[in-house]
Every structure is written in structure tokens, then in C-alpha cells.
Amino acid sequence: MGHPYAPAELELPGFVPLQLSQGEILVTYIGTSLFVLVAVWLVSGRCGRLSKTDRLLMCWWAFTGLTHILIEGPFVFTPNFFMKENPNFFDEVWKEYSKGDSRYVARDAATVAVEGITTVLEGPASLLAVYAIASRKSYSHILQFAVCLGQLYGCLVYFITAYLDGFNFWASSFYFWAYFIGANSSWVVIPTLIAIRSWKKICAAFQAQKMKTK
């Protein structure tokens, strides 16, 4: 049976076509994500005197942590997702996303490895960051900085391997910009900004400590 992915000669034995439409998948994902953001924003307002920036960071870390675990996790641990006769929502998400990067449906080793590390390490660490910010833990900025570096490293590997492997994994320019670039840009821009902020906070804390010991 044929498939909608590039390159056309990609072999996917047992491929089962999408059963949900693009609209159904995106509306469900976006709607759920907005619910999480709003819920965390409201709950964070009850966590003492947190700044708006900290509350926004809690929203981001909750969103990215749940995305890593609940969305990327099923991809990592369900190698036959594209062959399932009765696919669940997460199977459909990855069959749809693969229109922008067929390395997912092809189970490219580098892609699976990056997503595996992201799921197992960065997902839980992101949720821990939510708690660290809310509780004003001393390790909050060190944790955020470390997770941001991991996310940026993963994005670099993701884009560089795509280039080295031929840069031809999307069904059309729409999927290239919407999925390959658009869906991943947040994990480049936002972690960069957070890493810079946390770096400044850590340096300021060390400088203040240095002044006290003089």
C-alpha cells in the first residue's frame, strides 16, 4: 500500500493510512496544550508571590515536559505505530507529523535516540523545573539551564542529521515550514532565552556570594 511520505521510494511494510484528519489531530493537540497552559497559569497564581515571568516559565516547563513524555514517549516505545490496525491518538500524531519528517515513520536510529533521551531525561526534568520554580528551590536555575542545553543540543542533532542525510524528508513545502521548522522552532527560541536568563541569574548569585565573603 502507498504512503504520503517522502521520498516516494521509502518502504513501509504494513503501513496503515491515517484514520484521523489533520484538523482533528491539530485541534485536539492545540486544545489540550492550551488547557495545560491555562491550568498551570491559574494554579501558579496560588503559589505565593511569583513573578509573571516565573509563572510563564512554569507554563512552558509543564507544557514541554508533558509533550516530551506523553507525545514523544509513545513514539519511542511504539516502533510499529504506523502498522497498527486500531491506532490510538498518539499513533496518528506521528503518522501526521511524519509528513514533515519521514525519519519518524522510517524509525531512523538517530531520531529515535534523540527522542528517547528527550523522553526519559528531559521530560521528567522539565516537570521538576515546574516544582523548583514554584518552591523557589536553590537548584531552579541550574536545572533550567541544564535542560535548555539538552533541548538545544537535541535540536542541533535533529537539524544537522537531516541535512547530512539529504534534507529530503517532507511531503511538501507546507509540511517543511509547518512541521519541520514551525513545530520545532519553539524548542530553539524559548530554551535559548531561558538559558540566557538562568545564566545571568546564576552569575549574579555567585557575584553576590563573592561580595559577602570579602
Secondary structure, 3 states (H helix, E strand, C coil): CCCCCCCCCCCCCCCCCCCCCHHHHHHHHHHHHHHHHHHHHHHHCCCCCCCHHHHHHHHHHHHHHHHHHHHHHHHHHCCCHHHCCCCCHHHHHHHHHCCCCCCCCCCCHHHHHHHHHHHHHHHHHHHHHHHHHHCCCCCHHHHHHHHHHHHHHHHHHHHHHHHHCCCCCCCCHHHHHHHHHHHHHHHHHHHHHHHHHHHHHHHHHHHHHHHHCC
